[in-house]
Amino acid sequence: MSSAYIRKACATLALLGSAALLCAQRAPQKSPPSWFWGCWVVKRNLAVRDISGLSQKQVDAIIGTRIFFSPSCARSGGTVIKSPTYSLSVLSNAEFFTRRSYVDLSEIGVRGQQVTEVAVRGEFAAGDVEFPGADVYLRERDIVIEVENVYLLAERAKPGDPSCGCEAPPAR
């Protein structure tokens, strides 16, 4: 075999391998990763350089909210979605910037050039104000929820938290 033929074959294999890797990286996920499931507590507002659609009073009311995600239900505060659908999208920094009112991934604490977005929808048209947690961005160990251009950090709830689960908490 000639060396030119071998070089051409190697180049073709390298291109095919790169294309397969690119396709694997862009293949849509069908379900959120296993670490996403469970209970989260909204901890704080992440300051971004954007105009908020919420008052400070509304933001303060969201902080402390328990958000629960499972394949069979989702709950945010007192709002429960039975049989939710979860759709995932991987957004590049440029896509996120354009779609999310010119906010950069680094402003919400995402290291890297892409983020996985989880959109939670249910049997009724729950919006992000009625269901904080409808739009979620996955970070390394926690999540960021977006409500009317306000980005809030949520951390894993303590195990055994009685406010976590599919059932709405009793009225006070």
Biotite code that builds the C-alpha atoms (Angstrom):
import biotite.structure as struc

atoms = struc.array([
    struc.Atom([0.000, 0.000, 0.000], chain_id="A", res_id=1, res_name="MET", atom_name="CA", element="C"),
    struc.Atom([1.243, 3.481, -0.784], chain_id="A", res_id=2, res_name="SER", atom_name="CA", element="C"),
    struc.Atom([1.825, 6.006, 2.001], chain_id="A", res_id=3, res_name="SER", atom_name="CA", element="C"),
    struc.Atom([-0.520, 8.482, 0.250], chain_id="A", res_id=4, res_name="ALA", atom_name="CA", element="C"),
    struc.Atom([-3.341, 5.919, 0.415], chain_id="A", res_id=5, res_name="TYR", atom_name="CA", element="C"),
    struc.Atom([-2.681, 5.266, 4.116], chain_id="A", res_id=6, res_name="ILE", atom_name="CA", element="C"),
    struc.Atom([-2.634, 9.022, 4.895], chain_id="A", res_id=7, res_name="ARG", atom_name="CA", element="C"),
    struc.Atom([-5.923, 9.503, 3.044], chain_id="A", res_id=8, res_name="LYS", atom_name="CA", element="C"),
    struc.Atom([-7.544, 6.562, 4.872], chain_id="A", res_id=9, res_name="ALA", atom_name="CA", element="C"),
    struc.Atom([-6.328, 7.870, 8.248], chain_id="A", res_id=10, res_name="CYS", atom_name="CA", element="C"),
    struc.Atom([-7.640, 11.365, 7.486], chain_id="A", res_id=11, res_name="ALA", atom_name="CA", element="C"),
    struc.Atom([-11.029, 9.932, 6.494], chain_id="A", res_id=12, res_name="THR", atom_name="CA", element="C"),
    struc.Atom([-11.227, 7.869, 9.701], chain_id="A", res_id=13, res_name="LEU", atom_name="CA", element="C"),
    struc.Atom([-10.270, 10.900, 11.786], chain_id="A", res_id=14, res_name="ALA", atom_name="CA", element="C"),
    struc.Atom([-13.014, 12.980, 10.159], chain_id="A", res_id=15, res_name="LEU", atom_name="CA", element="C"),
    struc.Atom([-15.578, 10.228, 10.701], chain_id="A", res_id=16, res_name="LEU", atom_name="CA", element="C"),
    struc.Atom([-14.525, 9.879, 14.329], chain_id="A", res_id=17, res_name="GLY", atom_name="CA", element="C"),
    struc.Atom([-14.822, 13.642, 14.885], chain_id="A", res_id=18, res_name="SER", atom_name="CA", element="C"),
    struc.Atom([-18.260, 13.682, 13.267], chain_id="A", res_id=19, res_name="ALA", atom_name="CA", element="C"),
    struc.Atom([-19.433, 10.775, 15.437], chain_id="A", res_id=20, res_name="ALA", atom_name="CA", element="C"),
    struc.Atom([-18.131, 12.512, 18.564], chain_id="A", res_id=21, res_name="LEU", atom_name="CA", element="C"),
    struc.Atom([-19.874, 15.770, 17.583], chain_id="A", res_id=22, res_name="LEU", atom_name="CA", element="C"),
    struc.Atom([-23.146, 13.898, 16.991], chain_id="A", res_id=23, res_name="CYS", atom_name="CA", element="C"),
    struc.Atom([-22.845, 12.144, 20.339], chain_id="A", res_id=24, res_name="ALA", atom_name="CA", element="C"),
    struc.Atom([-22.273, 15.452, 22.106], chain_id="A", res_id=25, res_name="GLN", atom_name="CA", element="C"),
    struc.Atom([-25.289, 17.073, 20.434], chain_id="A", res_id=26, res_name="ARG", atom_name="CA", element="C"),
    struc.Atom([-27.627, 14.078, 20.739], chain_id="A", res_id=27, res_name="ALA", atom_name="CA", element="C"),
    struc.Atom([-30.668, 15.184, 22.712], chain_id="A", res_id=28, res_name="PRO", atom_name="CA", element="C"),
    struc.Atom([-31.132, 13.623, 26.127], chain_id="A", res_id=29, res_name="GLN", atom_name="CA", element="C"),
    struc.Atom([-34.526, 12.099, 26.756], chain_id="A", res_id=30, res_name="LYS", atom_name="CA", element="C"),
    struc.Atom([-34.555, 12.492, 30.509], chain_id="A", res_id=31, res_name="SER", atom_name="CA", element="C"),
    struc.Atom([-32.797, 14.660, 33.070], chain_id="A", res_id=32, res_name="PRO", atom_name="CA", element="C"),
    struc.Atom([-29.765, 13.088, 34.743], chain_id="A", res_id=33, res_name="PRO", atom_name="CA", element="C"),
    struc.Atom([-30.503, 10.998, 37.835], chain_id="A", res_id=34, res_name="SER", atom_name="CA", element="C"),
    struc.Atom([-29.013, 13.595, 40.207], chain_id="A", res_id=35, res_name="TRP", atom_name="CA", element="C"),
    struc.Atom([-31.691, 16.103, 39.102], chain_id="A", res_id=36, res_name="PHE", atom_name="CA", element="C"),
    struc.Atom([-34.551, 14.106, 40.663], chain_id="A", res_id=37, res_name="TRP", atom_name="CA", element="C"),
    struc.Atom([-35.534, 14.955, 44.213], chain_id="A", res_id=38, res_name="GLY", atom_name="CA", element="C"),
    struc.Atom([-36.009, 18.028, 46.347], chain_id="A", res_id=39, res_name="CYS", atom_name="CA", element="C"),
    struc.Atom([-34.354, 21.426, 46.027], chain_id="A", res_id=40, res_name="TRP", atom_name="CA", element="C"),
    struc.Atom([-34.555, 24.594, 48.108], chain_id="A", res_id=41, res_name="VAL", atom_name="CA", element="C"),
    struc.Atom([-34.322, 28.026, 46.486], chain_id="A", res_id=42, res_name="VAL", atom_name="CA", element="C"),
    struc.Atom([-31.488, 29.759, 48.373], chain_id="A", res_id=43, res_name="LYS", atom_name="CA", element="C"),
    struc.Atom([-30.718, 33.116, 46.807], chain_id="A", res_id=44, res_name="ARG", atom_name="CA", element="C"),
    struc.Atom([-31.018, 35.499, 43.900], chain_id="A", res_id=45, res_name="ASN", atom_name="CA", element="C"),
    struc.Atom([-28.071, 35.502, 41.495], chain_id="A", res_id=46, res_name="LEU", atom_name="CA", element="C"),
    struc.Atom([-27.325, 39.082, 40.542], chain_id="A", res_id=47, res_name="ALA", atom_name="CA", element="C"),
    struc.Atom([-27.291, 39.470, 36.759], chain_id="A", res_id=48, res_name="VAL", atom_name="CA", element="C"),
    struc.Atom([-27.237, 42.580, 34.631], chain_id="A", res_id=49, res_name="ARG", atom_name="CA", element="C"),
    struc.Atom([-30.772, 42.237, 33.344], chain_id="A", res_id=50, res_name="ASP", atom_name="CA", element="C"),
    struc.Atom([-34.130, 43.859, 33.899], chain_id="A", res_id=51, res_name="ILE", atom_name="CA", element="C"),
    struc.Atom([-36.266, 41.733, 36.193], chain_id="A", res_id=52, res_name="SER", atom_name="CA", element="C"),
    struc.Atom([-39.943, 41.092, 35.667], chain_id="A", res_id=53, res_name="GLY", atom_name="CA", element="C"),
    struc.Atom([-40.424, 40.603, 39.422], chain_id="A", res_id=54, res_name="LEU", atom_name="CA", element="C"),
    struc.Atom([-40.511, 42.959, 42.369], chain_id="A", res_id=55, res_name="SER", atom_name="CA", element="C"),
    struc.Atom([-38.113, 42.403, 45.256], chain_id="A", res_id=56, res_name="GLN", atom_name="CA", element="C"),
    struc.Atom([-41.110, 41.252, 47.329], chain_id="A", res_id=57, res_name="LYS", atom_name="CA", element="C"),
    struc.Atom([-41.898, 38.556, 44.727], chain_id="A", res_id=58, res_name="GLN", atom_name="CA", element="C"),
    struc.Atom([-38.249, 37.429, 44.640], chain_id="A", res_id=59, res_name="VAL", atom_name="CA", element="C"),
    struc.Atom([-38.146, 37.246, 48.445], chain_id="A", res_id=60, res_name="ASP", atom_name="CA", element="C"),
    struc.Atom([-41.323, 35.118, 48.408], chain_id="A", res_id=61, res_name="ALA", atom_name="CA", element="C"),
    struc.Atom([-39.673, 32.570, 46.085], chain_id="A", res_id=62, res_name="ILE", atom_name="CA", element="C"),
    struc.Atom([-36.558, 32.215, 48.251], chain_id="A", res_id=63, res_name="ILE", atom_name="CA", element="C"),
    struc.Atom([-37.048, 29.241, 50.562], chain_id="A", res_id=64, res_name="GLY", atom_name="CA", element="C"),
    struc.Atom([-39.479, 27.505, 48.187], chain_id="A", res_id=65, res_name="THR", atom_name="CA", element="C"),
    struc.Atom([-39.125, 23.709, 48.012], chain_id="A", res_id=66, res_name="ARG", atom_name="CA", element="C"),
    struc.Atom([-39.131, 22.346, 44.463], chain_id="A", res_id=67, res_name="ILE", atom_name="CA", element="C"),
    struc.Atom([-39.572, 18.611, 43.932], chain_id="A", res_id=68, res_name="PHE", atom_name="CA", element="C"),
    struc.Atom([-38.951, 16.800, 40.641], chain_id="A", res_id=69, res_name="PHE", atom_name="CA", element="C"),
    struc.Atom([-39.785, 13.172, 39.852], chain_id="A", res_id=70, res_name="SER", atom_name="CA", element="C"),
    struc.Atom([-40.828, 11.375, 36.665], chain_id="A", res_id=71, res_name="PRO", atom_name="CA", element="C"),
    struc.Atom([-44.417, 11.131, 37.986], chain_id="A", res_id=72, res_name="SER", atom_name="CA", element="C"),
    struc.Atom([-44.891, 14.607, 39.494], chain_id="A", res_id=73, res_name="CYS", atom_name="CA", element="C"),
    struc.Atom([-43.342, 17.994, 40.087], chain_id="A", res_id=74, res_name="ALA", atom_name="CA", element="C"),
    struc.Atom([-44.107, 20.442, 42.878], chain_id="A", res_id=75, res_name="ARG", atom_name="CA", element="C"),
    struc.Atom([-43.083, 24.029, 43.485], chain_id="A", res_id=76, res_name="SER", atom_name="CA", element="C"),
    struc.Atom([-44.396, 25.440, 46.730], chain_id="A", res_id=77, res_name="GLY", atom_name="CA", element="C"),
    struc.Atom([-48.085, 24.534, 46.764], chain_id="A", res_id=78, res_name="GLY", atom_name="CA", element="C"),
    struc.Atom([-48.416, 23.943, 43.006], chain_id="A", res_id=79, res_name="THR", atom_name="CA", element="C"),
    struc.Atom([-48.338, 20.296, 41.914], chain_id="A", res_id=80, res_name="VAL", atom_name="CA", element="C"),
    struc.Atom([-48.034, 19.039, 38.336], chain_id="A", res_id=81, res_name="ILE", atom_name="CA", element="C"),
    struc.Atom([-49.152, 15.429, 37.870], chain_id="A", res_id=82, res_name="LYS", atom_name="CA", element="C"),
    struc.Atom([-47.459, 13.581, 34.993], chain_id="A", res_id=83, res_name="SER", atom_name="CA", element="C"),
    struc.Atom([-45.066, 16.384, 34.023], chain_id="A", res_id=84, res_name="PRO", atom_name="CA", element="C"),
    struc.Atom([-43.081, 16.367, 30.823], chain_id="A", res_id=85, res_name="THR", atom_name="CA", element="C"),
    struc.Atom([-39.413, 17.243, 30.948], chain_id="A", res_id=86, res_name="TYR", atom_name="CA", element="C"),
    struc.Atom([-37.702, 18.500, 27.821], chain_id="A", res_id=87, res_name="SER", atom_name="CA", element="C"),
    struc.Atom([-33.961, 18.994, 27.684], chain_id="A", res_id=88, res_name="LEU", atom_name="CA", element="C"),
    struc.Atom([-31.893, 21.291, 25.515], chain_id="A", res_id=89, res_name="SER", atom_name="CA", element="C"),
    struc.Atom([-28.170, 21.852, 25.519], chain_id="A", res_id=90, res_name="VAL", atom_name="CA", element="C"),
    struc.Atom([-27.506, 25.539, 24.920], chain_id="A", res_id=91, res_name="LEU", atom_name="CA", element="C"),
    struc.Atom([-24.185, 27.058, 23.954], chain_id="A", res_id=92, res_name="SER", atom_name="CA", element="C"),
    struc.Atom([-23.171, 30.254, 25.691], chain_id="A", res_id=93, res_name="ASN", atom_name="CA", element="C"),
    struc.Atom([-24.142, 32.193, 22.535], chain_id="A", res_id=94, res_name="ALA", atom_name="CA", element="C"),
    struc.Atom([-27.597, 30.521, 22.376], chain_id="A", res_id=95, res_name="GLU", atom_name="CA", element="C"),
    struc.Atom([-28.215, 31.145, 26.075], chain_id="A", res_id=96, res_name="PHE", atom_name="CA", element="C"),
    struc.Atom([-27.096, 34.765, 25.719], chain_id="A", res_id=97, res_name="PHE", atom_name="CA", element="C"),
    struc.Atom([-29.481, 35.371, 22.814], chain_id="A", res_id=98, res_name="THR", atom_name="CA", element="C"),
    struc.Atom([-32.468, 33.493, 24.287], chain_id="A", res_id=99, res_name="ARG", atom_name="CA", element="C"),
    struc.Atom([-32.086, 34.753, 27.851], chain_id="A", res_id=100, res_name="ARG", atom_name="CA", element="C"),
    struc.Atom([-32.025, 38.544, 27.510], chain_id="A", res_id=101, res_name="SER", atom_name="CA", element="C"),
    struc.Atom([-28.284, 38.901, 27.018], chain_id="A", res_id=102, res_name="TYR", atom_name="CA", element="C"),
    struc.Atom([-27.238, 37.097, 30.191], chain_id="A", res_id=103, res_name="VAL", atom_name="CA", element="C"),
    struc.Atom([-23.931, 35.224, 29.974], chain_id="A", res_id=104, res_name="ASP", atom_name="CA", element="C"),
    struc.Atom([-23.553, 31.717, 31.424], chain_id="A", res_id=105, res_name="LEU", atom_name="CA", element="C"),
    struc.Atom([-20.787, 32.942, 33.715], chain_id="A", res_id=106, res_name="SER", atom_name="CA", element="C"),
    struc.Atom([-23.284, 35.353, 35.318], chain_id="A", res_id=107, res_name="GLU", atom_name="CA", element="C"),
    struc.Atom([-25.299, 32.392, 36.604], chain_id="A", res_id=108, res_name="ILE", atom_name="CA", element="C"),
    struc.Atom([-22.214, 30.503, 37.730], chain_id="A", res_id=109, res_name="GLY", atom_name="CA", element="C"),
    struc.Atom([-21.921, 28.040, 34.855], chain_id="A", res_id=110, res_name="VAL", atom_name="CA", element="C"),
    struc.Atom([-18.335, 27.099, 34.141], chain_id="A", res_id=111, res_name="ARG", atom_name="CA", element="C"),
    struc.Atom([-17.867, 26.164, 30.529], chain_id="A", res_id=112, res_name="GLY", atom_name="CA", element="C"),
    struc.Atom([-19.424, 27.059, 27.233], chain_id="A", res_id=113, res_name="GLN", atom_name="CA", element="C"),
    struc.Atom([-22.744, 25.212, 27.453], chain_id="A", res_id=114, res_name="GLN", atom_name="CA", element="C"),
    struc.Atom([-25.575, 24.449, 29.843], chain_id="A", res_id=115, res_name="VAL", atom_name="CA", element="C"),
    struc.Atom([-28.389, 21.914, 29.953], chain_id="A", res_id=116, res_name="THR", atom_name="CA", element="C"),
    struc.Atom([-31.829, 23.478, 30.199], chain_id="A", res_id=117, res_name="GLU", atom_name="CA", element="C"),
    struc.Atom([-34.717, 21.459, 31.637], chain_id="A", res_id=118, res_name="VAL", atom_name="CA", element="C"),
    struc.Atom([-38.212, 22.756, 30.822], chain_id="A", res_id=119, res_name="ALA", atom_name="CA", element="C"),
    struc.Atom([-40.947, 21.344, 33.056], chain_id="A", res_id=120, res_name="VAL", atom_name="CA", element="C"),
    struc.Atom([-44.490, 21.382, 31.687], chain_id="A", res_id=121, res_name="ARG", atom_name="CA", element="C"),
    struc.Atom([-47.726, 19.848, 32.874], chain_id="A", res_id=122, res_name="GLY", atom_name="CA", element="C"),
    struc.Atom([-51.424, 19.340, 32.303], chain_id="A", res_id=123, res_name="GLU", atom_name="CA", element="C"),
    struc.Atom([-52.074, 23.029, 32.798], chain_id="A", res_id=124, res_name="PHE", atom_name="CA", element="C"),
    struc.Atom([-50.232, 26.018, 31.403], chain_id="A", res_id=125, res_name="ALA", atom_name="CA", element="C"),
    struc.Atom([-48.032, 26.627, 34.416], chain_id="A", res_id=126, res_name="ALA", atom_name="CA", element="C"),
    struc.Atom([-45.863, 29.647, 33.878], chain_id="A", res_id=127, res_name="GLY", atom_name="CA", element="C"),
    struc.Atom([-42.651, 30.431, 35.648], chain_id="A", res_id=128, res_name="ASP", atom_name="CA", element="C"),
    struc.Atom([-44.361, 32.801, 38.115], chain_id="A", res_id=129, res_name="VAL", atom_name="CA", element="C"),
    struc.Atom([-46.994, 30.192, 39.053], chain_id="A", res_id=130, res_name="GLU", atom_name="CA", element="C"),
    struc.Atom([-44.411, 27.392, 39.083], chain_id="A", res_id=131, res_name="PHE", atom_name="CA", element="C"),
    struc.Atom([-40.904, 28.584, 39.973], chain_id="A", res_id=132, res_name="PRO", atom_name="CA", element="C"),
    struc.Atom([-38.790, 25.751, 38.638], chain_id="A", res_id=133, res_name="GLY", atom_name="CA", element="C"),
    struc.Atom([-40.492, 25.489, 35.250], chain_id="A", res_id=134, res_name="ALA", atom_name="CA", element="C"),
    struc.Atom([-37.217, 26.578, 33.632], chain_id="A", res_id=135, res_name="ASP", atom_name="CA", element="C"),
    struc.Atom([-34.118, 25.013, 35.156], chain_id="A", res_id=136, res_name="VAL", atom_name="CA", element="C"),
    struc.Atom([-30.420, 25.172, 34.260], chain_id="A", res_id=137, res_name="TYR", atom_name="CA", element="C"),
    struc.Atom([-28.149, 22.395, 35.484], chain_id="A", res_id=138, res_name="LEU", atom_name="CA", element="C"),
    struc.Atom([-24.837, 23.332, 37.061], chain_id="A", res_id=139, res_name="ARG", atom_name="CA", element="C"),
    struc.Atom([-22.259, 20.895, 38.450], chain_id="A", res_id=140, res_name="GLU", atom_name="CA", element="C"),
    struc.Atom([-23.863, 20.230, 41.848], chain_id="A", res_id=141, res_name="ARG", atom_name="CA", element="C"),
    struc.Atom([-26.920, 22.470, 41.977], chain_id="A", res_id=142, res_name="ASP", atom_name="CA", element="C"),
    struc.Atom([-29.524, 24.096, 39.757], chain_id="A", res_id=143, res_name="ILE", atom_name="CA", element="C"),
    struc.Atom([-30.507, 27.588, 38.711], chain_id="A", res_id=144, res_name="VAL", atom_name="CA", element="C"),
    struc.Atom([-34.151, 28.431, 38.108], chain_id="A", res_id=145, res_name="ILE", atom_name="CA", element="C"),
    struc.Atom([-35.262, 31.360, 35.979], chain_id="A", res_id=146, res_name="GLU", atom_name="CA", element="C"),
    struc.Atom([-38.416, 33.310, 36.773], chain_id="A", res_id=147, res_name="VAL", atom_name="CA", element="C"),
    struc.Atom([-39.155, 36.430, 34.704], chain_id="A", res_id=148, res_name="GLU", atom_name="CA", element="C"),
    struc.Atom([-35.445, 37.106, 34.048], chain_id="A", res_id=149, res_name="ASN", atom_name="CA", element="C"),
    struc.Atom([-34.529, 36.523, 37.698], chain_id="A", res_id=150, res_name="VAL", atom_name="CA", element="C"),
    struc.Atom([-32.030, 33.716, 38.222], chain_id="A", res_id=151, res_name="TYR", atom_name="CA", element="C"),
    struc.Atom([-32.170, 31.924, 41.557], chain_id="A", res_id=152, res_name="LEU", atom_name="CA", element="C"),
    struc.Atom([-29.813, 29.325, 42.977], chain_id="A", res_id=153, res_name="LEU", atom_name="CA", element="C"),
    struc.Atom([-31.394, 26.154, 44.376], chain_id="A", res_id=154, res_name="ALA", atom_name="CA", element="C"),
    struc.Atom([-29.483, 23.608, 46.423], chain_id="A", res_id=155, res_name="GLU", atom_name="CA", element="C"),
    struc.Atom([-30.333, 20.056, 47.386], chain_id="A", res_id=156, res_name="ARG", atom_name="CA", element="C"),
    struc.Atom([-32.756, 19.881, 50.337], chain_id="A", res_id=157, res_name="ALA", atom_name="CA", element="C"),
    struc.Atom([-31.707, 18.042, 53.473], chain_id="A", res_id=158, res_name="LYS", atom_name="CA", element="C"),
    struc.Atom([-32.632, 14.340, 53.434], chain_id="A", res_id=159, res_name="PRO", atom_name="CA", element="C"),
    struc.Atom([-35.958, 13.703, 55.130], chain_id="A", res_id=160, res_name="GLY", atom_name="CA", element="C"),
    struc.Atom([-37.222, 17.272, 54.650], chain_id="A", res_id=161, res_name="ASP", atom_name="CA", element="C"),
    struc.Atom([-40.968, 16.918, 55.398], chain_id="A", res_id=162, res_name="PRO", atom_name="CA", element="C"),
    struc.Atom([-41.798, 19.659, 52.875], chain_id="A", res_id=163, res_name="SER", atom_name="CA", element="C"),
    struc.Atom([-40.480, 17.571, 49.988], chain_id="A", res_id=164, res_name="CYS", atom_name="CA", element="C"),
    struc.Atom([-42.625, 15.272, 47.889], chain_id="A", res_id=165, res_name="GLY", atom_name="CA", element="C"),
    struc.Atom([-45.501, 15.312, 45.458], chain_id="A", res_id=166, res_name="CYS", atom_name="CA", element="C"),
    struc.Atom([-48.165, 16.261, 47.924], chain_id="A", res_id=167, res_name="GLU", atom_name="CA", element="C"),
    struc.Atom([-48.818, 19.964, 48.435], chain_id="A", res_id=168, res_name="ALA", atom_name="CA", element="C"),
    struc.Atom([-48.015, 21.047, 51.968], chain_id="A", res_id=169, res_name="PRO", atom_name="CA", element="C"),
    struc.Atom([-51.006, 21.592, 54.248], chain_id="A", res_id=170, res_name="PRO", atom_name="CA", element="C"),
    struc.Atom([-52.401, 25.123, 54.385], chain_id="A", res_id=171, res_name="ALA", atom_name="CA", element="C"),
    struc.Atom([-51.283, 27.128, 57.400], chain_id="A", res_id=172, res_name="ARG", atom_name="CA", element="C"),
])
